[in-house]
């Protein structure tokens, strides 16, 4: 099994370059960076990390299809491929649900936002630009007329599509090279249900695609400390209270009665109390937590669910987690 590493855009550029160099030395497959509207720029990250490494893969996980026109994405990633020696992957997605409305983008209702059509058009335009032919495209969301790429791409750039939508996950298997199944939190059972969606697309296209998935990871010699790091992580509390669907926790014996006290505190705005009331079972079910050997066992669960490229997203002592993961995977 190959293993990637994923990070939020909160690292300084200097720390990101150093982390990428360490990941390369430890033998990780790839480094993936999230994009955010109000954090550091993902393309700058990838460019700087490419300059500081020689072998490790580099991916956007993901760029935002509301804020970057597909022509811009096509030229940007063709340039990154050239500068990195063909090591970049274009990961793209609909966008950040909480922030897109802040710049006038519409996510809901789905009938008006039509995310499937947006993603489909986006990928088609990117591929047309990379083909080197004159592009004439008239879509619902994107229009390009009389444009031809002014340089020849140095190599083929893989495209990965990230989505929680069953229809877009199936689409990814027909138009892309891979799919990103989770932004960080999912159970192995829930991930397997997403893989089923991808398989439906694979059946239509007659080929298999890479199935990547982010996994929030907290490793420490003391298991209780690793769990506490997750409890203290705001993203986990937010996702558990607002985003995680109950059905993915049900197979692990976690029902609404265990979650209600935490969710009630969250709705009252008492974040500290909500974090304290997070059931430990949810940490175990939704994240990779513990020692390196425990992490390997958990990652194998996701592999059995159909994940071909797990992307560990370490929090807490990141250096320790990277070393433990690298040792476990040798």
C-alpha positions as CSV (number, residue, x, y, z in Angstrom):
1,X,0.0,0.0,0.0
2,X,1.2,3.5,-0.9
3,X,0.6,6.3,1.6
4,X,0.3,10.0,1.0
5,X,0.3,12.9,3.5
6,X,-2.3,15.7,3.5
7,X,-2.1,19.2,5.1
8,X,-4.3,22.2,5.6
9,X,-2.8,25.5,4.3
10,X,-1.7,26.7,7.7
11,X,1.9,25.8,7.4
12,X,4.4,28.5,6.6
13,X,5.9,28.0,3.1
14,X,9.2,27.3,4.8
15,X,7.7,24.6,7.0
16,X,5.8,23.1,4.0
17,X,9.0,22.8,2.0
18,X,10.8,21.2,5.0
19,X,7.9,18.8,5.6
20,X,7.9,17.8,1.9
21,X,11.6,17.1,2.0
22,X,11.2,14.9,5.1
23,X,8.3,13.1,3.6
24,X,10.4,12.3,0.5
25,X,13.3,11.0,2.6
26,X,10.9,8.8,4.6
27,X,9.4,7.3,1.4
28,X,5.9,8.7,1.3
29,X,4.1,8.5,-2.0
30,X,2.8,12.1,-2.2
31,X,2.0,15.3,-0.5
32,X,-1.4,16.9,-0.8
33,X,-2.4,20.4,0.1
34,X,-5.9,21.8,0.7
35,X,-7.0,25.1,-0.8
36,X,-8.7,27.8,1.2
37,X,-10.1,31.1,0.3
38,X,-8.5,32.8,3.3
39,X,-5.3,30.9,3.8
40,X,-2.0,30.5,1.9
41,X,-2.3,29.7,-1.8
42,X,-2.1,26.0,-2.8
43,X,-0.3,26.6,-6.1
44,X,2.5,28.5,-4.3
45,X,2.8,25.6,-1.9
46,X,3.1,23.1,-4.7
47,X,5.6,25.2,-6.6
48,X,7.8,25.7,-3.6
49,X,7.6,22.1,-2.6
50,X,8.5,21.0,-6.1
51,X,11.6,23.1,-6.0
52,X,12.6,21.5,-2.7
53,X,12.1,17.9,-3.7
54,X,13.0,15.5,-6.5
55,X,10.7,12.4,-6.3
56,X,7.6,12.8,-4.1
57,X,4.3,13.4,-5.8
58,X,2.5,16.7,-5.2
59,X,-1.2,17.2,-5.4
60,X,-3.9,19.8,-4.9
61,X,-6.5,18.4,-2.6
62,X,-8.3,20.3,-3.9
63,X,-8.5,23.5,-6.0
64,X,-11.8,25.3,-6.0
65,X,-13.9,25.2,-9.2
66,X,-15.6,28.5,-8.2
67,X,-12.5,30.6,-7.8
68,X,-10.2,29.2,-10.6
69,X,-11.4,29.2,-14.1
70,X,-10.7,25.8,-15.8
71,X,-8.4,27.5,-18.4
72,X,-6.4,29.0,-15.6
73,X,-6.2,25.7,-13.8
74,X,-5.1,24.0,-17.1
75,X,-2.3,26.4,-17.7
76,X,-1.2,26.5,-14.1
77,X,-0.9,22.8,-13.6
78,X,0.7,22.3,-17.0
79,X,3.3,24.7,-15.8
80,X,3.6,23.0,-12.4
81,X,4.1,19.7,-14.2
82,X,6.9,21.2,-16.3
83,X,8.6,22.6,-13.2
84,X,8.3,19.4,-11.1
85,X,9.3,16.9,-13.8
86,X,5.8,15.5,-14.1
87,X,5.0,15.0,-10.4
88,X,1.8,17.0,-9.9
89,X,-1.8,15.9,-9.7
90,X,-4.7,18.3,-10.3
91,X,-7.2,17.6,-7.6
92,X,-10.4,19.6,-8.0
93,X,-13.7,19.9,-6.3
94,X,-16.9,22.0,-6.0
95,X,-15.5,24.3,-3.3
96,X,-15.7,25.0,0.4
97,X,-19.4,24.9,1.4
98,X,-19.0,27.5,4.3
99,X,-17.0,30.0,2.3
100,X,-18.2,29.9,-1.3
101,X,-21.4,31.9,-0.4
102,X,-19.2,34.6,1.1
103,X,-18.0,35.5,-2.4
104,X,-21.3,35.2,-4.1
105,X,-21.2,31.5,-5.1
106,X,-24.3,29.3,-4.8
107,X,-24.0,25.9,-3.3
108,X,-27.6,25.2,-2.4
109,X,-30.2,24.4,-3.6
110,X,-28.5,21.7,-5.7
111,X,-31.1,22.1,-8.4
112,X,-29.7,25.5,-9.1
113,X,-26.1,25.0,-8.3
114,X,-25.9,21.8,-10.4
115,X,-22.6,20.6,-9.1
116,X,-22.4,17.5,-11.4
117,X,-22.7,19.7,-14.5
118,X,-20.1,22.2,-13.1
119,X,-17.6,19.5,-12.5
120,X,-18.2,17.8,-15.8
121,X,-17.7,21.0,-17.7
122,X,-14.6,21.9,-15.7
123,X,-12.8,18.7,-16.5
124,X,-13.8,18.8,-20.1
125,X,-12.4,22.3,-20.6
126,X,-9.1,21.4,-18.8
127,X,-8.6,18.5,-21.1
128,X,-9.5,20.5,-24.2
129,X,-6.9,23.1,-23.3
130,X,-4.2,20.4,-22.6
131,X,-5.0,18.8,-26.0
132,X,-3.3,21.8,-27.7
133,X,-6.3,22.2,-30.1
134,X,-8.3,25.3,-30.6
135,X,-10.9,25.4,-27.9
136,X,-14.5,26.3,-28.5
137,X,-16.7,25.4,-25.6
138,X,-20.1,26.7,-24.7
139,X,-21.3,25.3,-21.4
140,X,-23.8,26.3,-18.8
141,X,-21.0,27.5,-16.4
142,X,-17.9,28.0,-18.6
143,X,-17.4,29.4,-22.1
144,X,-14.1,29.4,-24.0
145,X,-13.8,30.5,-27.6
146,X,-10.9,30.6,-30.0
147,X,-8.2,29.8,-27.4
148,X,-5.2,27.6,-28.0
149,X,-2.6,26.8,-25.4
150,X,0.6,28.6,-26.3
151,X,3.0,25.9,-25.2
152,X,3.2,22.1,-25.3
153,X,2.6,20.4,-21.9
154,X,5.7,18.4,-20.8
155,X,3.6,15.4,-19.7
156,X,0.2,14.2,-18.8
157,X,-1.3,15.6,-15.6
158,X,-3.6,13.2,-13.7
159,X,-7.0,14.7,-12.6
160,X,-8.6,13.7,-9.3
161,X,-12.1,14.7,-8.4
162,X,-13.2,15.2,-4.8
163,X,-16.8,15.0,-3.8
164,X,-19.2,13.6,-1.2
165,X,-21.9,13.3,-3.9
166,X,-22.6,9.7,-5.1
167,X,-23.3,11.0,-8.7
168,X,-20.0,12.9,-8.8
169,X,-18.1,10.0,-7.4
170,X,-19.4,7.8,-10.2
171,X,-18.7,10.5,-12.7
172,X,-15.0,10.7,-11.6
173,X,-14.5,7.1,-12.6
174,X,-15.6,7.9,-16.2
175,X,-13.7,11.2,-16.8
176,X,-10.8,11.4,-14.3
177,X,-7.8,9.4,-13.1
178,X,-8.9,9.3,-9.5
179,X,-11.4,10.3,-6.9
180,X,-10.9,11.8,-3.4
181,X,-13.5,10.2,-1.2
182,X,-13.2,12.1,2.1
183,X,-12.0,15.5,3.3
184,X,-10.6,13.9,6.5
185,X,-13.4,12.1,8.5
186,X,-15.1,8.9,7.6
187,X,-15.5,5.4,8.9
188,X,-14.1,2.5,6.9
189,X,-17.8,1.4,6.4
190,X,-18.8,4.8,5.2
191,X,-15.8,4.9,2.8
192,X,-16.8,1.5,1.4
193,X,-20.2,2.9,0.5
194,X,-18.4,5.7,-1.4
195,X,-16.2,3.2,-3.2
196,X,-19.4,1.4,-4.3
197,X,-20.4,4.7,-6.1
198,X,-17.0,4.8,-7.8
199,X,-17.4,1.2,-8.9
200,X,-20.6,2.0,-10.7
201,X,-18.7,4.5,-12.7
202,X,-15.9,2.1,-13.3
203,X,-18.4,-0.4,-14.7
204,X,-19.6,2.1,-17.2
205,X,-16.1,3.2,-18.3
206,X,-14.5,-0.2,-18.2
207,X,-11.5,0.9,-16.2
208,X,-10.4,1.4,-12.6
209,X,-9.3,4.7,-11.1
210,X,-7.3,5.6,-8.0
211,X,-9.4,5.9,-4.9
212,X,-7.8,8.3,-2.5
213,X,-9.1,9.3,0.9
214,X,-8.0,11.8,3.5
215,X,-7.8,10.4,7.0
216,X,-7.4,12.6,10.1
217,X,-4.4,11.1,12.0
218,X,-3.2,11.6,15.5
219,X,-0.3,9.4,16.7
220,X,1.4,9.4,20.1
221,X,3.2,6.8,22.4
222,X,0.3,7.4,24.8
223,X,-3.0,6.4,23.2
224,X,-5.0,8.6,25.5
225,X,-2.9,11.6,24.5
226,X,-3.5,10.8,20.8
227,X,-7.2,10.8,21.4
228,X,-7.1,14.1,23.3
229,X,-5.4,15.8,20.4
230,X,-8.4,14.9,18.3
231,X,-10.9,16.0,21.0
232,X,-9.1,19.4,21.1
233,X,-9.2,19.8,17.3
234,X,-12.0,22.3,16.4
235,X,-12.5,20.7,12.9
236,X,-13.4,17.3,14.5
237,X,-16.0,18.8,16.8
238,X,-17.5,20.9,14.0
239,X,-17.7,17.9,11.6
240,X,-19.1,15.6,14.3
241,X,-21.8,18.1,15.3
242,X,-22.7,19.5,11.8
243,X,-21.5,17.2,9.0
244,X,-21.0,13.6,9.9
245,X,-24.0,11.5,9.0
246,X,-25.4,9.2,11.7
247,X,-25.6,6.2,9.4
248,X,-21.9,5.9,9.0
249,X,-21.5,5.6,12.8
250,X,-24.3,3.2,13.4
251,X,-22.3,0.1,12.4
252,X,-19.9,1.0,15.2
253,X,-22.6,1.0,17.9
254,X,-22.7,4.8,18.0
255,X,-26.2,6.1,18.0
256,X,-27.8,9.6,18.5
257,X,-28.1,9.0,22.2
258,X,-24.3,9.0,22.6
259,X,-24.0,12.1,20.4
260,X,-26.8,14.3,21.7
261,X,-25.0,15.7,24.7
262,X,-22.1,16.8,22.6
263,X,-24.4,18.3,19.9
264,X,-26.5,20.1,22.4
265,X,-23.4,21.8,23.9
266,X,-22.3,22.7,20.4
267,X,-25.6,24.3,19.5
268,X,-25.4,26.3,22.7
269,X,-22.1,27.7,21.6
270,X,-20.2,26.0,24.4
271,X,-17.4,24.6,22.2
272,X,-15.2,23.6,25.2
273,X,-18.0,21.5,26.7
274,X,-18.8,20.0,23.3
275,X,-15.2,18.9,22.9
276,X,-15.2,17.4,26.4
277,X,-18.4,15.4,25.6
278,X,-17.1,13.9,22.3
279,X,-17.5,10.1,22.7
280,X,-14.1,8.4,22.4
281,X,-15.8,5.8,20.2
282,X,-16.3,8.4,17.5
283,X,-12.6,9.3,17.6
284,X,-11.7,5.6,17.1
285,X,-14.3,5.2,14.3
286,X,-13.6,8.3,12.3
287,X,-9.8,8.8,12.6
288,X,-6.5,7.0,12.6
289,X,-5.4,7.3,16.3
290,X,-2.8,5.6,18.4
291,X,0.6,4.2,17.7
292,X,2.2,3.5,14.3
293,X,1.3,-0.2,14.4
294,X,-2.3,0.7,15.4
295,X,-2.4,3.1,12.5
296,X,-1.3,0.4,10.0
297,X,-4.0,-1.9,11.2
298,X,-6.6,0.9,10.8
299,X,-5.3,1.8,7.4
300,X,-5.7,-1.8,6.3
301,X,-9.4,-1.6,7.2
302,X,-9.7,1.3,4.7
303,X,-7.8,-0.7,2.1
304,X,-10.2,-3.5,2.5
305,X,-13.0,-1.0,1.9
306,X,-11.5,-0.2,-1.4
307,X,-9.1,2.8,-0.8
308,X,-6.0,2.5,-3.0
309,X,-4.3,5.7,-1.8
310,X,-4.8,6.6,1.9
311,X,-3.8,10.2,2.6
312,X,-2.9,10.6,6.3
313,X,-3.6,14.1,7.6
314,X,-1.5,14.3,10.8
315,X,-2.3,16.6,13.6
316,X,-0.5,17.0,17.0
317,X,3.1,15.9,16.8
318,X,3.3,15.8,13.0
319,X,7.0,14.8,13.0
320,X,6.3,11.8,15.3
321,X,3.3,10.8,13.2
322,X,5.3,10.9,10.0
323,X,8.2,8.8,11.4
324,X,5.8,6.3,12.9
325,X,3.8,5.9,9.7
326,X,7.0,5.5,7.6
327,X,8.3,2.8,10.0
328,X,5.0,0.9,10.0
329,X,4.9,0.9,6.2
330,X,8.4,-0.4,5.7
